[in-house]
């Protein structure tokens, strides 16, 4: 069965931030936050490296979140 992440929105003083979050069902699973490269160099939360890193953490029993801190997207 394929694991699914959830789209979440984090409120902030300059507006909300879009994020993808995966909660591992194992008790006491480690947590990882994957951040994007600098926007001037193509950085978004959908950057290939960010997405692959996110999925690697999921596959290794982490709870993991990637955030679009640029304030664009949804």
N, C-alpha and C positions, 0 to 999 in steps of 0.2 A: 504494500500500500504506500502510495506517495505521501510524503509529509507536506503539510500546507502551512504557509505563513499567513498572518493576518495583517491587513492594512490598518494602521492606527494614525491618529493625528494628535500631536503634542501641542497644547496651547503655550504660547509664549508672549512676551511683551510686544513684539513686532508682528505678531500673527502666528498662525499655527504651522507646525512642521509636519510634513508627511514622513511616515516611517513604515517599514515592514518588520513584523515581529513574529518569531517562532518560539513557542513555549514548549520545552521538552517535558514529557510526562513523568520522567524519572525524578524521584525526590532528590533534592540537593544537587541537581545538575549544575555544572559551571555555567557562567554567563559571559557572553562576548558582545561587544559593540563594534560594528564595522563602520568606519567613517570613510568618506569619499576623498579622492585626490583633489587638489586645488582646482576650482572651477575654470581658471584660465588655461588649464591643461586638459580639459575635457572631463572634469570630475563631476559625476552625478551619482546618486545612489543606485543607478542602473548601469554604471560602468561595468564592463565585463569582469574586471578583476574583483570589484566589490561584490558582485553577484556570485561569482565562483567561490570567493572566500566565505560568504554568507552560507552557501550550500555545504561547503566543507565542514563548517562548524555544526550545522544541522546534522549531517551524517555522522558526526563524532559525538553525538549526545549532549550538545550544548543547547541552552536557550540562547537565542541570538537576535540582535536588532541592528538594522541599517537605517540611517536617518538621512533625509534629504535636507540638510541644513542650509541650502541655498535659498529656501523660501519660494521655490517654483514647483510646478507640478500641480497636483490637485489642490 
